[in-house]
Amino acid sequence: MAAPAPPSDTRPVIVAFGDSLTAGVSGRSYPEALQDLLDAQGYRYRVDNQGVSGDTTSDGLARIDNVISAKPALVLLEFGGNDGLRGVPVEATRDNLNKMIEHVQQAHIPLVLLGITLPPNYGPEYVRPFTAIFPDLAAQHHIKLMPFLLLHVYQNHALMQPDGIHPNEEGNKIVARDVLALIAPLLKRSPH
């Protein structure tokens, strides 16, 4: 006799969509830590980590339909770091992010934008307009913004990987806490 199929997970989905900062590089990612916090605090959501290491905004734009097809309750959008590290023109990065936001909004899915910045050695002529992409787009589209995803971890070597770019598991717990503080007003607690 076949075992009964496990019940399907009917919790609303939060899609974490981004590059390696979302995917995680070793240890647990921030979306995994976010799931722990949601569970512990009585939020009934399932976090779907659609982060892919190395992805640029153009890769994200190519994958945006996968996000929409998941019919999420919320999208956490984090891209741009790999564009910056490769010196992609700021306008191209902005245009790709803008198109991703428009696609998600046209599907009537709430979205928050998780911004990033670049190391100062990329030069102020590039870093300043790059960093401005995120608050500009958040204002244009009336969406919630975390201006810098790694604000509370990037200067603490104990919370970062040796590469100085990616948080370690402890750092990702702090990132997840910051993300939850941003999105909590958009979530519903389950009535237990």
ABEGO torsion letter per residue (X at the ends): XBBBBBBBBABBBBBBBEBAAAAEABEBBAAAAAAAAAAAAGBBBBBBBABBBGBBAAAAAAAAAAAAAAGBABBBBBBGAAAAAAGBBAAAAAAAAAAAAAAAAAAGBBBBBBBBBBBAAAEAAAAAAAAAAAAAAAAAAGBBBBABAAAAAAABAAABBAAGABBBAAAAAAAAAAAAAAAAAABBBBBX
